[in-house]
């Protein structure tokens, strides 16, 4: 019971299952295109196995706590030497437990479906032998910090009687293997049915499902045929699963439903882009078969079309206007639970359920190169309120939108003829960079934009087909575009103003002139925000009617009252980092600061940055789900706005119907900060790091901007940065070295 309470307290949830079911009933079931017309089932594979050890008590209880009221617990059944059925994700116990440490010499060799395998198999151990064995995380990319907490292997009866899930799904994966070793999975299932109700029994073996038909109450237990990879051979018929899926009439003779890998429904090409969906869902429904989709995980790459948004993927299977699967099998059951109840059947014009500003600082830069016409167009169509332009200056004094003064970061400059003018600027902490101020606007327009490679170290690429698509936009063009777009305003970000002034470029004057020329200085229809991490920049705009936004770009743990008062002298709102709200250690939330509350009590709206859909950008506490992360900052911290590279995800979150419920369902309730730490041993907790600094007055006060330097024109009259000329022998006559700098080379590789 103590374990159960620790998990139930995990999220401070008070919603009863009956209440959640009542709330879900308000989602009109007639809209569902499932076989029955009911909402799709959420099947939790081994409980919440995306975070906690698969098939552990804590994993099942977390799924119980945070999933839909009618969730189904999935148990991969293995048999012990003495015929006891246990829930374990693999035939080999060493894949997700510490058995290899306890019984170091009891590994064995067996043939499984004709393939020799070595490991610690359940058939070599009695149930008593497994008592000291503890479950651990079997997926190496997931956190091992819960492994230190003893988690005993559970029997099927344990799951049924201790967890008491509303639905139980038994998956019998290897009946033939156990039969070869004189263990009968059929006998186990029939015996179990006398005391435990299994709502679903699945198997990839035809003979097994046929063998249990006469001994089960088919009105209580549904038999489901599980399809494996299309080229795999089904042992009973010696046919491939790819051929069997074309003969669903045969499957109907012994099964009530089918379970298929998700690519049977939505296949992808070799580049991981979606192909047109198949007819397998409609084919199954036409045969009277339910169809369930498998292999859903939030923390692995899936089709680029979904922009790393797991909810978008689930919706394509349950709410695409053409069909709906009857259930999904997921390692992260909270996400499909929210997808079914909160996000399905939403319209683009459904009203927001919370007052929340969505700021796209470079447009939809998760889908297209930032600050391009394509990124801005998609951000506006996706529902962003505010489009952002980080202003850079060219050599000939043209302000334009780009995420960095260093062209190598966001363009193809490293592969261009301008690679020879790379320079080091210690003042800007740039080494071997190509600065915008060294090229004219016409020079820059010869380059191509480059999509962000923010998470390339984790092999997470963004929309590779569009990696260099789109056109750069001058500030003037951006302001003209934003006037016509369906957005409520713009945010102009200014950095490096003091450095630019020393180079003879007045960025604040350029911004003021552009806003005036575009007519933004004497109108109220569009909000204009001026953002900077330099208070002296904001001082330059104090006489304007614009909203001045101070960017605190470092993580902070607190803010002094004197600092608040100082900020109010030059800013009307503040942008802070995510960790300044929920500090974390090793990607685990350790608490919550009072920074948001302090700023808001001083009448300073708070915007938080930077939100991304890639799971690697989120703390473990948010379950690798970008919508869950947004929810915690909006409902858990009460922020006024979100700064995101994926505005479509934030806009859909803002419209979700669960936010309008009188009582929030568990999958839309904020996580209690630091709660996951309670499921770790002291030895397994992340190392304690020094807290972030407290924001002091000295941190926010800056000297006035220097006057604009008068720079003597260069010999080429400032017309352009010269691209290398070519000598008659074909070699560059001005390149100092045949090779680019090593840094430029590496960056060029990442951008390819």
C-alpha positions in Angstrom: 0.0 0.0 0.0 2.9 2.4 0.7 4.0 2.0 -2.9 0.5 2.6 -4.2 0.2 5.8 -2.1 3.5 7.1 -3.3 2.4 6.8 -6.9 -1.1 8.1 -6.3 0.4 11.1 -4.6 2.7 11.5 -7.6 0.5 14.0 -9.3 -1.8 15.1 -6.5 -4.8 13.8 -8.4 -8.2 13.8 -6.8 -10.4 12.9 -9.8 -12.4 9.7 -9.3 -12.7 7.3 -12.1 -16.5 7.8 -12.2 -16.0 11.5 -12.6 -13.5 11.1 -15.4 -15.9 8.7 -17.2 -18.7 11.2 -16.8 -16.5 14.0 -18.3 -15.5 11.8 -21.2 -19.2 11.1 -21.9 -19.6 14.7 -22.9 -17.3 14.0 -25.9 -20.0 13.0 -28.4 -19.4 9.3 -29.1 -21.3 9.4 -32.4 -18.3 11.1 -33.9 -16.1 8.1 -33.5 -15.5 5.9 -36.5 -14.6 2.9 -34.5 -16.3 -0.4 -35.1 -18.6 0.1 -32.0 -18.9 3.8 -32.2 -17.3 4.1 -28.8 -14.1 6.1 -28.0 -10.9 4.2 -28.7 -9.3 2.2 -25.9 -6.0 3.2 -24.3 -3.9 0.2 -23.7 -0.9 0.7 -21.4 2.0 -1.6 -22.5 3.4 -2.9 -19.2 1.8 0.1 -17.4 3.5 3.4 -17.9 6.6 1.7 -19.3 7.8 4.8 -21.1 9.1 6.1 -17.7 9.1 3.3 -15.1 10.4 -0.3 -15.4 8.1 -2.2 -17.7 5.4 -4.4 -16.0 6.4 -3.1 -12.5 3.8 -2.3 -9.8 4.7 1.4 -10.0 4.4 1.4 -13.8 0.9 -0.1 -13.6 -0.2 2.2 -10.8 1.1 5.3 -12.6 -1.0 4.2 -15.6 -3.9 3.7 -13.3 -3.5 7.2 -11.9 -3.0 9.2 -15.0 -4.8 7.4 -17.8 -8.4 7.4 -19.0 -11.0 5.7 -16.7 -11.4 2.7 -18.9 -7.7 2.1 -19.6 -6.5 -1.4 -20.3 -3.4 -2.9 -18.6 -1.2 -4.9 -21.0 0.7 -7.9 -19.7 3.2 -9.9 -21.8 2.7 -13.3 -20.3 5.8 -15.5 -19.7 5.8 -18.9 -17.9 8.1 -20.0 -15.2 9.6 -23.4 -14.8 6.7 -24.4 -12.4 4.0 -23.0 -14.8 3.3 -19.7 -13.2 2.3 -16.9 -15.5 4.3 -13.6 -14.9 4.0 -10.2 -16.6 7.4 -9.5 -18.3 8.1 -7.7 -21.5 10.5 -10.2 -23.0 11.2 -13.9 -23.3 14.6 -13.2 -21.8 14.5 -11.9 -18.2 17.9 -10.2 -18.4 16.5 -7.7 -20.9 14.5 -5.8 -18.1 15.6 -7.1 -14.8 18.7 -7.6 -12.7 18.5 -11.4 -12.8 21.9 -11.6 -14.5 23.5 -10.1 -11.4 21.7 -12.5 -9.0 22.1 -15.7 -11.0 25.3 -15.1 -12.9 25.8 -18.7 -14.1 22.2 -19.5 -15.0 22.1 -18.2 -18.5 21.1 -20.6 -21.2 20.9 -21.1 -25.0 17.6 -21.9 -26.7 16.2 -21.7 -30.2 13.3 -19.2 -30.5 11.4 -19.4 -33.7 14.4 -21.1 -35.3 16.9 -18.4 -34.1 19.5 -19.3 -31.4 19.3 -17.0 -28.4 21.3 -16.7 -25.2 20.1 -15.3 -22.0 18.2 -15.8 -18.7 14.9 -17.5 -19.6 11.9 -17.7 -17.4 11.6 -21.5 -18.0 14.8 -22.0 -16.0 13.4 -20.5 -12.8 10.6 -21.3 -10.4 8.5 -18.4 -9.2 10.3 -18.5 -5.8 13.6 -18.1 -7.6 12.3 -14.8 -9.0 11.3 -13.3 -5.7 14.6 -11.4 -5.2 14.8 -10.3 -8.8 14.0 -6.6 -9.4 12.7 -5.0 -12.6 14.7 -2.4 -14.3 14.4 -0.1 -17.3 15.0 -2.2 -20.4 15.3 0.7 -22.9 18.7 2.2 -22.6 17.6 5.7 -23.9 15.3 6.0 -20.9 16.3 7.0 -17.4 17.7 4.3 -15.2 17.2 6.3 -12.0 14.2 4.2 -11.0 16.1 1.0 -11.2 17.4 1.3 -7.6 13.8 1.0 -6.2 13.0 -2.7 -5.7 10.3 -3.8 -8.1 9.3 -7.4 -7.8 8.3 -9.4 -10.9 4.5 -9.6 -10.8 2.3 -12.6 -11.6 -0.8 -12.1 -13.7 -2.9 -12.6 -10.6 -0.8 -9.9 -8.9 -1.7 -7.4 -11.6 -5.4 -8.3 -11.5 -5.8 -8.2 -7.7 -3.3 -5.5 -6.6 -3.6 -3.1 -9.5 -7.2 -3.9 -10.3 -7.2 -2.3 -13.8 -10.6 -1.7 -15.4 -9.4 -3.8 -18.3 -6.7 -6.5 -18.6 -5.0 -7.6 -21.9 -2.9 -10.7 -21.9 -0.4 -11.0 -24.8 0.8 -14.6 -25.4 3.8 -14.1 -27.7 5.6 -17.4 -27.6 3.2 -20.3 -27.1 5.2 -22.5 -29.5 8.4 -21.9 -27.5 6.8 -22.9 -24.2 5.1 -26.0 -25.8 8.6 -27.2 -26.9 9.6 -27.1 -23.2 6.5 -29.0 -21.9 4.8 -25.9 -20.6 1.2 -25.2 -21.7 0.2 -21.6 -22.2 -3.3 -22.9 -23.1 -3.7 -24.7 -19.8 -2.5 -21.6 -17.9 -5.0 -19.3 -19.7 -7.9 -21.7 -19.1 -7.1 -22.1 -15.5 -6.6 -18.4 -15.0 -10.0 -17.6 -16.5 -11.7 -19.3 -13.5 -10.4 -16.5 -11.2 -9.3 -13.6 -13.3 -11.2 -11.8 -16.1 -9.0 -11.2 -19.1 -10.8 -8.8 -21.4 -8.4 -9.4 -24.3 -6.1 -12.2 -25.2 -3.8 -11.7 -28.1 -1.2 -13.8 -29.9 0.7 -13.8 -33.2 0.1 -17.6 -33.4 -3.1 -18.8 -35.1 -3.1 -22.2 -33.5 -3.1 -20.8 -30.0 -6.1 -18.6 -30.5 -8.0 -21.4 -32.2 -7.1 -23.8 -29.3 -8.6 -21.6 -26.6 -11.9 -20.7 -28.4 -14.1 -23.4 -26.9 -12.9 -22.9 -23.3 -13.4 -19.1 -23.0 -16.5 -17.0 -22.7 -16.1 -15.0 -25.9 -18.6 -12.4 -24.7 -16.1 -11.6 -21.8 -12.8 -12.2 -23.5 -11.9 -11.0 -27.0 -9.4 -12.9 -28.9 -7.1 -10.7 -30.9 -4.7 -11.8 -33.6 -1.4 -9.9 -33.4 0.4 -9.1 -36.6 4.2 -8.9 -36.6 6.4 -7.5 -39.3 5.0 -8.2 -42.7 8.0 -10.4 -43.7 7.9 -12.5 -40.6 6.4 -16.0 -40.8 3.4 -17.1 -38.8 4.3 -20.6 -37.5 0.9 -22.2 -37.7 0.2 -21.4 -41.3 3.7 -20.8 -42.6 2.5 -17.7 -44.3 3.9 -14.2 -43.9 1.9 -11.7 -41.8 1.9 -9.5 -44.9 -0.1 -12.1 -46.8 -2.4 -12.9 -43.8 -3.5 -9.3 -43.5 -4.9 -9.6 -47.0 -7.2 -12.5 -45.8 -9.0 -11.0 -42.9 -12.0 -13.2 -43.6 -9.9 -16.1 -42.4 -8.8 -14.1 -39.3 -12.4 -13.5 -38.5 -13.0 -17.2 -38.1 -11.0 -17.3 -34.8 -10.6 -13.7 -33.6 -12.7 -10.7 -32.8 -10.0 -8.2 -33.6 -6.5 -7.6 -34.9 -3.5 -5.8 -33.5 -1.2 -4.3 -36.1 2.1 -2.3 -36.0 1.1 1.3 -36.7 2.9 1.3 -40.1 0.3 -1.2 -41.4 -2.0 1.8 -41.3 0.2 4.8 -41.9 3.4 3.6 -43.7 6.4 5.8 -44.1 9.0 6.1 -46.8 12.7 5.6 -46.3 13.0 9.2 -45.3 10.5 8.8 -42.5 7.7 10.8 -44.2 4.1 9.5 -44.2 2.8 7.7 -47.3 -1.0 7.5 -47.9 -2.8 5.5 -45.4 -3.7 1.9 -46.3 -7.2 0.4 -46.3 -6.5 -2.0 -43.4 -8.8 -0.2 -40.9 -11.8 -0.1 -43.2 -11.0 -3.7 -44.3 -11.0 -4.9 -40.7 -14.2 -3.0 -39.9 -15.9 -4.4 -43.0 -15.1 -7.9 -41.7 -16.5 -7.0 -38.3 -13.1 -7.0 -36.7 -11.9 -4.5 -34.3 -8.4 -3.1 -35.1 -5.8 -1.9 -32.6 -2.6 -0.1 -33.5 0.7 -0.8 -31.7 4.2 0.6 -31.3 3.4 4.0 -29.9 6.2 5.7 -28.0 6.8 9.4 -27.3 10.5 9.2 -26.9 11.7 7.9 -30.3 11.6 9.6 -33.8 8.4 9.0 -35.7 7.2 10.5 -39.0 8.4 14.0 -39.6 4.8 15.0 -40.6 3.9 15.0 -36.9 6.6 17.6 -35.9 7.7 15.5 -32.9 4.2 15.9 -31.4 2.9 12.6 -30.0 -0.7 14.0 -29.8 -0.6 14.8 -33.5 0.3 11.2 -34.2 -2.4 9.7 -32.1 -5.0 12.0 -33.7 -4.0 10.7 -37.1 -5.1 7.3 -36.0 -8.2 8.1 -34.1 -9.5 11.4 -35.6 -8.6 12.0 -39.2 -12.1 12.3 -40.7 -11.9 8.9 -42.5 -11.4 6.2 -39.9 -10.5 5.5 -36.3 -8.7 2.5 -34.8 -10.5 0.9 -31.9 -7.5 1.3 -29.6 -3.8 2.1 -29.3 -1.1 0.3 -27.5 1.3 2.8 -25.9 4.2 3.1 -23.5 2.9 6.5 -22.5 -0.8 6.0 -21.8 -1.4 9.6 -20.6 -0.8 10.9 -24.2 -3.5 8.9 -25.9 -5.9 9.4 -23.0 -5.6 13.2 -23.5 -5.8 12.8 -27.3 -9.1 10.9 -27.0 -10.8 13.1 -24.5 -9.2 16.5 -24.8 -7.9 17.0 -28.3 -10.1 14.9 -30.6 -12.7 16.5 -32.8 -11.4 20.0 -32.2 -12.0 22.6 -34.9 -9.5 25.2 -36.0 -12.0 27.9 -35.0 -12.8 26.5 -31.6 -12.3 29.2 -29.0 -9.4 29.2 -26.7 -10.1 27.8 -23.2 -7.3 29.8 -21.5 -6.0 33.3 -21.8 -2.5 32.6 -23.2 -0.2 34.4 -25.6 1.6 32.2 -28.1 4.8 33.8 -29.4 6.7 32.3 -32.3 10.1 34.1 -32.1 11.2 33.0 -35.6 7.9 31.6 -36.9 7.3 27.9 -37.0 11.1 27.3 -36.9 10.6 23.7 -35.8 9.2 22.9 -39.3 11.0 25.4 -41.6 14.2 27.4 -41.4 13.5 30.2 -38.9 12.7 33.7 -40.0 11.8 32.7 -43.5 8.5 33.4 -45.3 7.6 29.7 -45.0 8.2 29.7 -41.2 6.1 32.8 -40.7 3.3 31.7 -43.0 3.0 28.4 -41.1 3.2 30.0 -37.7 0.3 32.4 -38.6 -1.8 29.5 -40.0 -1.0 27.4 -37.0 -2.5 29.9 -34.6 0.5 32.0 -33.3 -0.6 35.3 -31.7 2.8 37.0 -32.0 5.4 36.6 -34.8 9.0 37.4 -33.9 11.8 39.0 -35.8 15.3 38.9 -34.2 16.8 41.9 -36.0 20.3 41.6 -37.5 22.1 44.3 -39.5 23.8 44.0 -42.9 26.9 45.8 -43.9 24.8 48.3 -45.9 22.6 49.0 -42.9 19.5 46.9 -43.8 17.7 45.4 -40.8 16.5 41.9 -41.4 15.2 38.9 -39.5 17.6 36.1 -38.6 18.1 34.1 -35.4 21.8 34.9 -35.1 24.4 37.5 -36.1 26.6 34.6 -37.1 25.4 33.4 -40.5 27.0 30.0 -40.0 24.3 29.2 -37.3 21.3 29.7 -39.6 22.4 29.8 -43.2 24.5 27.9 -45.7 27.3 30.5 -45.4 29.8 27.9 -44.3 29.4 26.2 -47.7 29.4 29.5 -49.6 32.2 31.6 -51.3 32.1 33.8 -48.2 33.6 31.1 -46.0 37.0 32.8 -46.4 35.9 35.8 -44.3 35.2 33.9 -41.1 36.3 35.9 -38.1 36.6 35.7 -34.3 34.8 38.2 -32.2 35.6 37.7 -28.5 33.1 40.4 -27.4 30.3 38.2 -28.9 31.9 34.9 -28.0 32.0 34.0 -31.6 34.9 31.9 -33.0 35.3 31.5 -36.7 32.0 33.1 -37.5 30.6 34.9 -40.6 28.9 38.0 -39.3 25.9 39.6 -41.0 27.5 43.0 -40.8 30.3 41.8 -43.1 27.9 41.1 -46.0 25.4 43.3 -47.8 21.7 42.5 -48.0 22.2 41.4 -51.6 25.1 39.1 -50.5 22.9 37.5 -47.9 20.2 36.9 -50.3 22.5 34.7 -52.3 22.7 32.3 -49.4 20.1 29.7 -48.4 18.5 29.5 -44.9 19.2 26.4 -42.8 16.8 24.8 -40.4 17.8 24.6 -36.8 20.0 21.6 -35.9 19.4 22.2 -32.2 19.1 18.4 -31.4 21.4 16.9 -34.0 23.6 15.4 -31.4 20.6 13.2 -30.5 20.0 12.3 -34.2 16.8 14.3 -34.1 16.5 16.2 -37.4 13.9 18.7 -38.3 11.9 18.3 -41.6 14.9 17.4 -43.7 13.0 17.9 -47.0 12.7 21.6 -46.1 16.1 22.1 -44.5 17.0 24.9 -46.8 13.6 26.1 -48.0 12.2 29.6 -47.8 13.3 33.2 -48.3 15.0 35.6 -45.9 12.9 38.6 -44.9 14.0 42.2 -44.3 12.4 43.9 -41.3 10.3 45.9 -43.7 9.0 42.8 -45.5 8.3 41.1 -42.2 6.2 44.1 -40.9 4.3 44.2 -44.2 3.7 40.4 -44.0 2.5 40.6 -40.3 0.0 43.3 -41.1 -1.7 41.0 -43.6 -1.3 37.8 -41.5 -3.9 36.6 -39.0 -1.9 37.5 -36.0 -2.4 40.0 -33.2 1.1 41.5 -33.1 4.9 41.3 -33.6 7.9 41.1 -31.3 11.1 42.7 -32.4 14.2 41.3 -30.7 17.3 43.4 -30.5 20.7 42.0 -29.3 24.3 43.2 -29.7 23.2 46.8 -30.0 26.3 48.2 -28.3 28.6 46.1 -30.5 26.8 47.2 -33.6 27.0 50.8 -32.6 30.8 50.5 -32.4 30.7 49.1 -36.0 28.7 52.2 -37.2 25.3 50.5 -37.2 22.4 51.9 -35.2 20.0 49.0 -34.8 17.6 50.8 -32.5 17.2 53.6 -35.0 16.8 51.2 -37.8 14.0 49.4 -35.9 12.2 52.7 -35.0 12.4 53.9 -38.6 11.1 50.6 -40.0 8.2 50.5 -37.5 7.3 54.1 -38.4 7.5 53.6 -42.1 5.2 50.5 -41.8 2.8 52.5 -39.8 3.1 50.6 -36.6 3.9 53.7 -34.5 0.5 55.2 -34.7 -2.0 52.3 -34.6 -3.5 50.0 -32.0 -4.7 47.1 -34.2 -1.4 45.2 -33.9 0.5 44.8 -30.7 4.2 45.8 -31.0 6.7 44.3 -28.6 10.3 45.3 -28.4 12.4 42.7 -26.6 16.0 42.8 -25.5 18.3 41.4 -22.8 19.9 44.8 -22.6 18.0 47.4 -20.6 19.7 50.2 -22.4 18.0 49.1 -25.6 14.6 49.3 -24.0 15.4 52.7 -22.6 15.7 53.9 -26.2 12.0 53.0 -26.8 10.6 54.4 -23.5 8.8 57.2 -25.2 7.0 54.8 -27.6 3.7 53.1 -27.0 5.3 49.7 -27.6 5.3 46.9 -25.0 8.9 46.7 -23.8 9.9 43.2 -22.9 13.0 42.4 -20.8 14.6 39.1 -21.6 16.3 37.3 -18.7 18.3 34.8 -20.7 20.0 33.1 -17.8 18.3 30.6 -15.4 17.4 32.2 -12.1 16.1 30.8 -8.8 14.6 34.0 -7.4 14.4 37.8 -8.0 14.9 40.5 -5.5 12.2 43.1 -4.8 14.6 45.9 -5.7 15.3 44.2 -9.0 11.6 44.1 -9.7 11.3 47.8 -9.1 14.3 48.4 -11.4 12.8 46.3 -14.2 9.6 48.2 -14.0 11.5 51.4 -14.9 12.3 50.2 -18.4 10.0 47.2 -19.2 6.4 46.3 -19.2 6.8 42.5 -19.3 9.5 39.8 -18.9 10.6 36.7 -20.6 12.3 34.0 -18.5 13.6 30.5 -19.1 11.8 27.3 -18.4 14.3 26.4 -15.6 13.6 29.7 -13.9 10.1 28.3 -13.3 10.8 24.6 -12.8 14.4 24.0 -12.0 15.7 20.6 -12.8 18.7 18.3 -12.3 19.5 15.6 -14.9 16.2 16.5 -16.5 14.1 15.8 -13.4 12.1 18.6 -11.9 13.3 19.3 -8.3 10.8 22.1 -7.4 9.1 25.3 -8.4 10.4 28.8 -7.9 8.2 31.9 -7.1 9.7 34.0 -9.9 6.5 34.0 -11.9 4.4 35.0 -9.0 6.8 37.8 -8.0 6.8 39.2 -11.5 3.1 39.1 -11.8 2.6 40.7 -8.4 4.6 43.6 -9.8 2.2 43.8 -12.7 4.8 42.3 -15.1 3.3 39.7 -17.4 5.6 36.6 -17.7 6.4 34.8 -20.9 8.5 31.6 -20.8 10.9 30.3 -23.4 11.8 28.1 -25.2 9.4 25.4 -25.9 10.1 22.6 -28.4 8.3 19.4 -29.3 11.4 17.2 -29.3 11.2 14.9 -26.3 14.9 15.5 -25.4 14.0 19.2 -24.6 11.6 18.2 -21.9 12.0 17.1 -18.3 11.2 13.5 -17.6 8.3 14.7 -15.4 6.4 15.8 -18.6 6.4 12.2 -20.0 8.0 13.1 -23.3 4.8 14.9 -24.3 5.0 18.6 -25.4 1.4 19.2 -24.6 1.9 17.9 -21.0 4.9 20.3 -20.7 2.9 23.3 -21.9 0.1 22.3 -19.5 2.4 22.4 -16.5 3.6 25.9 -17.2 0.1 27.2 -18.0 -1.9 25.5 -15.2 0.9 24.7 -12.8 2.7 28.0 -13.0 0.2 30.4 -14.4 2.4 32.0 -17.0 0.9 34.6 -19.4 2.5 33.4 -22.6 4.7 30.7 -24.2 7.6 31.3 -26.6 7.7 28.3 -28.9 9.2 27.0 -32.1 6.1 24.9 -32.6 3.2 27.3 -32.3 0.7 24.8 -33.7 1.1 22.5 -30.7 0.6 25.4 -28.3 -2.5 26.7 -30.2 -4.1 23.2 -30.2 -3.4 22.9 -26.4 -5.1 26.2 -25.8 -8.3 25.0 -27.5 -8.5 21.6 -25.8 -11.9 20.9 -24.2 -10.5 19.4 -21.0 -9.4 22.9 -19.9 -13.1 23.8 -19.7 -14.1 20.9 -17.4 -15.1 21.9 -13.9 -12.7 19.4 -12.6 -9.6 18.5 -14.6 -9.1 14.8 -15.6 -5.8 13.3 -14.4 -4.2 13.5 -17.9 -4.7 17.3 -17.9 -3.7 18.0 -14.4 -0.3 19.5 -13.6 2.5 17.3 -12.2 3.6 18.0 -8.7 7.2 19.4 -9.0 9.7 16.9 -7.6 7.2 14.1 -7.3 9.3 11.6 -9.4 12.1 11.9 -7.0 10.0 10.1 -4.5 10.1 7.0 -6.6 13.9 6.9 -6.4 16.3 5.7 -3.7 18.6 8.3 -2.3 21.5 6.6 -4.1 19.7 6.9 -7.5 18.7 10.5 -7.3 20.4 13.0 -9.6 23.4 14.8 -8.2 22.6 18.0 -6.3 23.7 21.1 -8.3 24.2 24.6 -7.0 21.0 26.6 -7.4 20.7 29.2 -10.1 21.6 32.8 -9.1 19.1 35.3 -7.7 18.5 38.1 -10.1 20.1 41.3 -8.7 19.8 44.9 -9.7 23.3 44.9 -11.0 22.3 42.1 -13.4 19.6 44.2 -15.2 21.3 47.6 -15.3 23.4 48.5 -18.3 25.3 51.6 -19.3 23.7 53.7 -22.0 24.4 52.6 -25.6 27.5 54.1 -27.1 27.1 56.6 -29.9 27.1 55.3 -33.4 30.7 55.2 -34.6 31.6 56.8 -37.8 33.3 54.1 -39.8 35.6 55.1 -42.6 34.4 53.5 -45.9 36.4 50.5 -47.1 38.3 50.5 -50.4 35.3 48.8 -52.1 33.1 51.7 -51.0 31.2 49.4 -48.7 29.4 47.8 -51.6 29.9 44.1 -50.8 32.0 41.5 -49.2 34.0 40.1 -52.0 33.5 36.4 -52.8 36.8 34.7 -53.8 37.8 35.3 -57.3 39.2 32.4 -59.4 42.6 32.5 -60.9 43.3 31.0 -64.4 44.5 27.8 -62.8 41.1 27.3 -61.1 42.4 28.0 -57.6 41.0 30.8 -55.4 43.3 33.8 -55.4 42.2 35.2 -52.1 41.5 32.2 -49.9 44.0 32.2 -47.1 43.8 28.4 -46.7 42.6 25.6 -48.9 40.5 24.2 -46.0 37.9 26.0 -44.0 38.4 26.2 -40.2 37.6 23.0 -38.4 34.6 24.6 -36.7 33.1 25.8 -40.0 33.6 22.3 -41.4 31.8 20.6 -38.5 28.9 23.1 -38.7 28.7 22.5 -42.5 28.4 18.8 -41.9 25.6 19.2 -39.4 23.7 21.4 -41.9 23.8 19.0 -44.7 
